[in-house]
Amino acid sequence: MMILKRTDSTNKDFQSLVKLLDADLAVRNGEAQAFFDQFNKLDTIKNCIVVYINEVPAACGAFKKFDEETIEIKRMYTHPDFRKRGLATTIVEELETWGKELNYTKAVLETSLGQNEALSVYEKSGYVRIPNYGQYIGIDKSVCYEKVL
């Protein structure tokens, strides 16, 4: 049984999944991860989702306000035991729904070029690649996307 829980970054299951995400990103990105870490502080994230499969925290995602009309999707992760089940797509859809409920009209996100699974999820969810924004301008490993909600 799958349950989607809307929560915030104080949720212990969300925090546990994010620790696994950070460990995975440290391996994937190596020393470059220190740059990205500064933009992923949990205290700034108020809108988080945890997906439970049979009461086990399986995946997470979040968004934060980017500007008055835009949310930024952050902290997407699926535990390896639960991958290839469409959970990331489900989370993206729920984050978009939540964003629309709060009157946002667009979503942006950044991911790393080598994260083929993430690139696939975002592209099949209708996200379009855009020039790197903000702190990601000039960062070769970064790929940025946006979608009108």
VOPAGU-2260 file (C-alpha; in pm, 1 decimal, decimal comma):
REM VOPAGU-2260
SITE   aa  ch    i         X         Y         Z
SITE  MET   A    0       0,0       0,0       0,0
SITE  MET   A    1     130,7     343,4     -97,2
SITE  ILE   A    2      71,2     656,9     110,0
SITE  LEU   A    3     184,2    1007,8      15,1
SITE  LYS   A    4     234,8    1231,4     314,4
SITE  ARG   A    5     261,5    1607,9     290,1
SITE  THR   A    6     491,4    1732,8     560,4
SITE  ASP   A    7     784,1    1967,2     618,0
SITE  SER   A    8    1158,8    1926,9     662,0
SITE  THR   A    9    1126,9    1846,6    1033,2
SITE  ASN   A   10     979,5    1507,1     942,3
SITE  LYS   A   11    1224,6    1238,0    1056,6
SITE  ASP   A   12    1152,5    1006,4     763,4
SITE  PHE   A   13    1214,8    1291,8     519,3
SITE  GLN   A   14    1541,7    1370,2     697,9
SITE  SER   A   15    1651,4    1005,2     684,0
SITE  LEU   A   16    1585,1     982,8     310,7
SITE  VAL   A   17    1770,0    1311,1     251,5
SITE  LYS   A   18    2074,1    1173,3     434,5
SITE  LEU   A   19    2074,2     882,0     188,9
SITE  LEU   A   20    2033,3    1128,8     -97,7
SITE  ASP   A   21    2329,0    1335,1      23,1
SITE  ALA   A   22    2547,0    1024,6      52,5
SITE  ASP   A   23    2449,9     921,4    -301,0
SITE  LEU   A   24    2522,0    1269,4    -438,0
SITE  ALA   A   25    2859,7    1280,0    -262,9
SITE  VAL   A   26    2959,2     965,4    -453,7
SITE  ARG   A   27    2817,0    1088,5    -786,0
SITE  ASN   A   28    2949,4    1444,5    -765,2
SITE  GLY   A   29    3267,2    1399,4    -562,9
SITE  GLU   A   30    3427,9    1720,7    -443,4
SITE  ALA   A   31    3182,1    1928,9    -645,0
SITE  GLN   A   32    2906,0    1828,2    -401,3
SITE  ALA   A   33    3023,7    2085,4    -146,0
SITE  PHE   A   34    2911,1    2359,3    -386,8
SITE  PHE   A   35    2561,5    2209,9    -420,5
SITE  ASP   A   36    2520,2    2140,7     -47,9
SITE  GLN   A   37    2500,1    2511,0      31,9
SITE  PHE   A   38    2175,3    2538,2    -166,9
SITE  ASN   A   39    2004,8    2237,8      -6,0
SITE  LYS   A   40    1965,3    2335,3     357,5
SITE  LEU   A   41    1656,8    2172,9     504,2
SITE  ASP   A   42    1555,7    2465,4     723,4
SITE  THR   A   43    1438,0    2655,8     415,6
SITE  ILE   A   44    1206,0    2378,2     295,3
SITE  LYS   A   45     847,5    2389,4     419,8
SITE  ASN   A   46     675,9    2173,5     156,5
SITE  CYS   A   47     793,1    1811,7     160,2
SITE  ILE   A   48     643,8    1481,4      55,1
SITE  VAL   A   49     733,2    1137,1     182,8
SITE  VAL   A   50     603,3     828,3       4,2
SITE  TYR   A   51     550,2     522,3     220,2
SITE  ILE   A   52     523,0     171,3      79,7
SITE  ASN   A   53     372,3     -62,9     338,4
SITE  GLU   A   54     458,6     196,4     605,7
SITE  VAL   A   55     827,5     207,8     500,9
SITE  PRO   A   56     962,5     549,8     389,4
SITE  ALA   A   57    1049,3     485,2      24,7
SITE  ALA   A   58    1091,7     820,4    -150,1
SITE  CYS   A   59    1079,2    1193,0     -96,5
SITE  GLY   A   60    1072,6    1527,6    -268,1
SITE  ALA   A   61    1012,3    1888,8    -180,7
SITE  PHE   A   62     974,0    2238,4    -313,9
SITE  LYS   A   63    1051,5    2584,9    -193,5
SITE  LYS   A   64     941,3    2925,6    -311,7
SITE  PHE   A   65    1164,9    3047,6    -593,7
SITE  ASP   A   66     977,1    3370,0    -665,2
SITE  GLU   A   67     618,2    3494,5    -638,9
SITE  GLU   A   68     499,5    3267,4    -920,9
SITE  THR   A   69     752,5    2984,6    -915,5
SITE  ILE   A   70     846,6    2688,9    -698,4
SITE  GLU   A   71    1179,9    2510,1    -710,0
SITE  ILE   A   72    1166,7    2131,4    -685,8
SITE  LYS   A   73    1430,5    2002,9    -442,5
SITE  ARG   A   74    1553,3    1693,8    -256,7
SITE  MET   A   75    1408,6    1426,1    -483,7
SITE  TYR   A   76    1516,4    1076,2    -381,9
SITE  THR   A   77    1395,4     717,4    -406,9
SITE  HIS   A   78    1549,7     451,3    -185,8
SITE  PRO   A   79    1722,8     186,6    -403,7
SITE  ASP   A   80    1486,6     -84,5    -275,0
SITE  PHE   A   81    1190,8     104,2    -424,3
SITE  ARG   A   82    1324,1     227,8    -757,8
SITE  LYS   A   83    1164,7     153,3   -1095,8
SITE  ARG   A   84     812,7     181,7    -952,2
SITE  GLY   A   85     724,7     532,5   -1070,1
SITE  LEU   A   86     753,3     687,2    -724,9
SITE  ALA   A   87     956,5     986,0    -844,5
SITE  THR   A   88     696,1    1066,2   -1107,9
SITE  THR   A   89     422,5    1038,2    -845,1
SITE  ILE   A   90     611,0    1278,0    -617,4
SITE  VAL   A   91     668,3    1530,0    -897,9
SITE  GLU   A   92     296,1    1523,3    -979,6
SITE  GLU   A   93     201,0    1573,8    -614,5
SITE  LEU   A   94     451,4    1859,7    -571,5
SITE  GLU   A   95     304,9    2027,0    -880,8
SITE  THR   A   96     -49,1    1982,8    -747,9
SITE  TRP   A   97      51,9    2129,1    -410,9
SITE  GLY   A   98     226,0    2419,4    -583,1
SITE  LYS   A   99     -87,2    2494,2    -789,7
SITE  GLU   A  100    -299,4    2481,5    -473,0
SITE  LEU   A  101     -72,8    2756,8    -335,7
SITE  ASN   A  102    -124,0    2959,8    -656,3
SITE  TYR   A  103     216,9    2903,6    -812,6
SITE  THR   A  104     215,3    2888,3   -1191,9
SITE  LYS   A  105     560,7    2749,0   -1273,5
SITE  ALA   A  106     816,9    2502,9   -1138,0
SITE  VAL   A  107    1193,1    2505,1   -1192,4
SITE  LEU   A  108    1458,4    2259,1   -1085,1
SITE  GLU   A  109    1825,0    2173,8   -1113,5
SITE  THR   A  110    1982,2    1831,9   -1136,3
SITE  SER   A  111    2320,8    1695,5   -1231,0
SITE  LEU   A  112    2402,4    1605,3   -1589,1
SITE  GLY   A  113    2498,5    1246,3   -1499,5
SITE  GLN   A  114    2173,3    1163,9   -1321,5
SITE  ASN   A  115    2004,4     990,7   -1611,7
SITE  GLU   A  116    1718,0     858,3   -1397,5
SITE  ALA   A  117    1629,7    1209,7   -1282,3
SITE  LEU   A  118    1661,4    1356,5   -1630,9
SITE  SER   A  119    1422,2    1090,6   -1760,0
SITE  VAL   A  120    1164,0    1153,7   -1486,3
SITE  TYR   A  121    1163,4    1529,6   -1541,3
SITE  GLU   A  122    1150,6    1509,3   -1919,1
SITE  LYS   A  123     866,5    1256,4   -1923,5
SITE  SER   A  124     685,3    1478,0   -1670,1
SITE  GLY   A  125     687,9    1764,5   -1919,6
SITE  TYR   A  126     983,0    1967,6   -1795,3
SITE  VAL   A  127    1176,7    2158,0   -2060,2
SITE  ARG   A  128    1546,7    2226,5   -2036,2
SITE  ILE   A  129    1630,9    2593,2   -1980,5
SITE  PRO   A  130    1955,1    2787,8   -1943,3
SITE  ASN   A  131    2103,9    2741,3   -1597,6
SITE  TYR   A  132    1962,3    2992,2   -1352,1
SITE  GLY   A  133    2092,3    3166,5   -1040,8
SITE  GLN   A  134    2377,0    2992,4    -865,5
SITE  TYR   A  135    2391,2    2724,9   -1138,5
SITE  ILE   A  136    2494,4    2964,1   -1417,6
SITE  GLY   A  137    2828,8    2846,5   -1551,6
SITE  ILE   A  138    2817,1    2511,4   -1367,4
SITE  ASP   A  139    2884,0    2248,0   -1634,1
SITE  LYS   A  140    2745,5    1958,2   -1426,0
SITE  SER   A  141    2412,1    2132,5   -1371,9
SITE  VAL   A  142    2104,5    2093,2   -1588,8
SITE  CYS   A  143    1803,2    2317,5   -1527,1
SITE  TYR   A  144    1440,3    2265,0   -1623,9
SITE  GLU   A  145    1106,8    2441,6   -1597,7
SITE  LYS   A  146     741,1    2359,1   -1642,8
SITE  VAL   A  147     427,8    2570,4   -1651,2
SITE  LEU   A  148     189,7    2430,0   -1390,2
